[in-house]
Amino acid sequence: MSDKFRITPKPHQKENRNASLHSALRIVVSFVVILGLWQAVVVVFAMPTFILPAPLDVFEKLLQRREVLFKHTLVTGAEIVLGLFLGLFMGLFFALQMLLFKPIKRWLLPILIASQAIPVFAIAPLLMIWLGYGIASKIVMAAIIIFFPVTTCCYDGLRNTPLGYLDLVKTMGATKWQRLRHIQFPASLPTLASGIRVAVVIAPIGAVAGEWVGSSEGLGYLMLQANARMMIDEMFAALLILSLLSVSLYFVTDRLLKKFIPWGVS
């Protein structure tokens, strides 16, 4: 297959350093504002520590329990990342099946919708029974909760390829596989990138939900144990790490998408 069918859009220019500094500054300012509001609520309403600990108490707990928190963070982080890869693979697979085999779409689409209509907590106990209390059940839960947005975004991108491109390669004698590989799939990547961004944000929900239902490690497990022992500052510390982990994963993913899919990714 020659490159005559390949469409390679020109990438946008890289963001300058000032734009990156401004973005980092906005994040820092937002973080400081949230901490300030948090501290203000604690002081104004005289919140007891067992209801709402002060930010300083949470940071002290972060330092005291850093080794334990780091250990559980690695577990939850692995569950999220592996769940993302599995969910992405599933999403691409189902999107291609619906595009290439039209009869499958009529049967598969209702199943995909039904899989999202069932709450994650409803199927979590079943996954624990089938896959055990280890990391496998949490990976599957994270994948289940994200593969639907990935599937729909990828499928919409594939079927909404500009007709001019398809007519052009059709007149040039491209096969169905060549159209998919060199035209439809590259054209669908900006839409798929939107689905990946959504998946990155909601993947931690599946992983932590699995840890709440049944596990012996992970940030979700640690939060449950801290809550049962009324160690609210430790629970907030785990929650803070989970939030930072999710935000960091989102920005890393966004940066990678802009680097490898520069066309149509703002």
C-alpha positions in Angstrom: 0.0 0.0 0.0 1.6 3.3 -1.1 1.2 6.6 0.7 -1.1 8.0 -2.0 -4.2 7.1 0.2 -2.7 8.5 3.4 -3.9 11.8 4.8 -1.5 13.4 7.2 -3.0 16.7 8.5 -0.5 19.4 9.4 0.1 19.5 13.1 -0.7 22.7 15.0 2.2 24.7 16.3 3.4 23.8 19.8 2.2 25.8 22.7 4.7 28.4 23.8 6.3 28.4 27.2 4.3 31.3 28.4 1.0 29.4 27.8 2.3 26.5 29.8 3.4 28.7 32.7 0.0 30.4 32.7 -1.7 27.0 32.8 0.5 25.9 35.7 -0.2 29.1 37.5 -4.0 28.7 37.1 -3.7 25.2 38.7 -1.7 26.5 41.6 -4.0 29.4 42.2 -7.1 27.1 42.1 -5.4 24.8 44.6 -4.6 27.6 46.9 -8.2 29.0 46.7 -9.7 25.5 47.5 -7.4 25.2 50.5 -8.3 28.7 51.7 -12.0 28.0 51.5 -11.5 24.7 53.3 -9.6 26.4 56.1 -12.2 29.1 56.3 -15.1 26.6 56.7 -13.2 24.8 59.5 -12.5 28.1 61.4 -15.9 29.8 60.8 -18.0 26.9 61.7 -15.6 25.5 64.3 -15.7 22.1 62.8 -14.4 19.3 65.0 -11.5 17.2 63.6 -13.6 14.0 63.4 -16.0 15.8 61.0 -13.8 18.0 58.9 -10.1 18.2 59.7 -8.1 21.3 58.8 -5.8 21.2 55.8 -2.7 21.3 58.0 -3.9 18.2 59.9 -4.3 16.4 56.6 -0.8 17.4 55.4 0.7 16.2 58.7 -1.0 12.9 58.2 0.3 12.7 54.7 3.9 13.0 56.1 3.3 10.6 59.0 1.7 7.9 56.8 3.6 8.6 53.6 4.9 5.0 53.2 1.5 3.4 53.7 -0.2 5.9 51.5 2.4 5.5 48.8 2.0 1.7 48.9 -1.8 1.9 48.4 -1.4 4.6 45.8 0.6 2.3 43.6 -2.1 -0.3 43.8 -4.9 2.1 42.8 -2.8 3.7 40.2 -2.0 0.3 38.6 -5.8 -0.6 38.6 -6.7 2.7 36.9 -4.0 2.5 34.2 -4.6 -1.1 33.4 -8.3 -0.6 33.4 -7.8 2.3 31.0 -5.9 0.1 28.6 -8.4 -2.7 28.8 -11.3 -0.3 28.3 -9.7 1.4 25.4 -9.0 -1.9 23.7 -12.6 -3.0 24.3 -13.9 0.3 23.0 -11.9 0.2 19.8 -12.8 -3.5 19.2 -16.6 -2.9 19.6 -16.5 0.3 17.5 -14.8 -1.5 14.6 -17.2 -4.4 14.9 -20.2 -2.1 14.6 -18.6 -0.3 11.6 -17.5 -3.3 9.6 -20.4 -5.6 10.3 -23.7 -3.7 10.2 -25.9 -6.6 11.5 -23.8 -6.8 14.6 -24.6 -3.1 15.5 -28.3 -3.9 15.9 -27.5 -6.6 18.4 -24.5 -5.1 20.1 -25.7 -1.5 20.7 -28.6 -2.5 23.1 -26.1 -4.6 25.1 -23.6 -1.7 25.4 -26.4 0.6 26.6 -27.6 -2.0 29.1 -24.1 -2.4 30.4 -24.1 1.3 31.4 -27.6 1.3 32.7 -26.7 -1.2 35.5 -24.9 0.6 38.4 -21.3 -0.4 38.9 -22.0 -1.3 42.5 -24.6 -3.8 41.4 -22.1 -5.9 39.4 -19.1 -5.4 41.7 -20.0 -8.3 44.1 -20.4 -10.6 41.1 -16.9 -9.6 39.8 -15.5 -10.2 43.2 -16.9 -13.8 43.1 -15.8 -14.5 39.6 -12.4 -12.8 39.6 -11.5 -12.7 43.3 -10.5 -9.9 45.6 -7.3 -9.1 43.8 -6.5 -6.5 41.3 -8.2 -8.3 38.4 -11.7 -7.4 39.5 -10.9 -3.7 39.9 -9.3 -3.6 36.5 -12.4 -5.1 34.9 -14.6 -2.6 36.8 -12.6 0.3 35.6 -12.7 -1.0 32.0 -16.5 -1.6 32.2 -17.2 2.0 33.3 -15.1 3.6 30.5 -15.5 1.4 27.5 -18.9 2.8 26.5 -17.7 6.4 26.0 -14.7 5.2 24.1 -16.8 2.9 21.9 -19.4 5.6 21.1 -16.8 8.3 20.4 -14.7 6.0 18.2 -17.7 4.8 16.3 -19.0 8.3 15.7 -15.6 9.4 14.4 -15.3 6.4 12.1 -18.7 6.8 10.5 -18.5 10.6 10.2 -15.4 10.6 8.1 -15.8 13.4 5.4 -17.4 11.9 2.3 -14.9 13.8 0.1 -12.0 11.8 1.5 -13.9 8.5 1.0 -15.0 9.3 -2.5 -11.4 10.3 -3.4 -9.8 7.1 -2.2 -12.7 5.1 -3.7 -11.9 6.5 -7.2 -8.2 5.7 -6.6 -9.1 2.0 -6.0 -8.5 1.7 -2.3 -9.8 -1.4 -0.6 -12.1 -1.3 2.5 -9.2 -2.1 4.8 -7.1 0.7 3.2 -9.9 3.2 3.6 -10.2 2.2 7.3 -6.5 2.3 8.0 -5.4 5.4 6.1 -8.6 7.6 6.1 -11.3 6.6 8.6 -9.2 5.8 11.6 -7.0 8.9 11.4 -10.1 11.0 10.9 -11.7 9.5 14.0 -8.8 10.2 16.3 -9.9 13.7 17.4 -13.3 12.3 18.4 -11.7 9.3 20.1 -9.4 11.7 22.0 -12.5 13.2 23.6 -13.7 9.8 24.6 -10.3 9.0 26.1 -10.4 12.3 28.2 -13.7 11.3 29.6 -12.5 7.8 30.3 -9.4 9.1 32.2 -11.7 11.1 34.5 -14.2 8.3 35.3 -11.8 5.4 35.4 -10.9 6.0 39.1 -14.6 5.6 40.0 -14.6 2.0 38.9 -11.3 1.1 40.6 -12.2 2.7 43.9 -15.7 1.3 43.8 -14.2 -2.2 43.4 -11.9 -1.5 46.4 -14.9 -0.5 48.5 -16.8 -3.6 47.7 -13.9 -6.0 48.6 -10.2 -5.6 48.7 -7.2 -5.7 51.0 -5.2 -2.8 49.5 -5.7 0.4 47.6 -6.7 3.9 48.4 -10.4 3.0 48.5 -9.6 0.2 51.0 -7.6 2.6 53.1 -10.4 5.2 53.1 -12.8 2.5 54.4 -10.5 1.4 57.1 -9.8 5.0 58.2 -13.5 5.8 58.3 -14.2 2.8 60.4 -11.6 3.9 62.9 -12.7 7.5 62.9 -9.3 8.6 61.4 -10.9 11.2 59.2 -7.6 13.1 58.6 -6.2 9.9 57.1 -9.3 9.4 55.0 -9.0 13.0 53.7 -5.3 12.3 53.0 -6.1 9.3 50.8 -8.9 11.3 49.1 -6.5 14.1 48.4 -4.0 11.7 46.8 -6.7 10.1 44.7 -7.7 13.6 43.5 -4.2 14.5 42.6 -3.6 11.2 40.9 -6.7 11.6 38.8 -5.9 15.2 37.8 -2.3 14.3 37.0 -3.4 11.4 34.9 -5.8 13.7 33.0 -3.1 16.3 32.2 -0.6 13.7 31.2 -3.1 12.0 28.9 -4.1 15.4 27.4 -0.5 16.3 26.7 0.1 12.9 25.0 -3.0 13.3 22.9 -1.9 16.8 21.7 1.5 15.3 20.9 0.4 12.3 18.9 -2.9 13.6 17.6 -2.1 17.2 16.8 -4.8 17.7 14.2 -8.2 18.6 15.6 -7.0 18.4 19.3 -7.2 21.8 21.0 
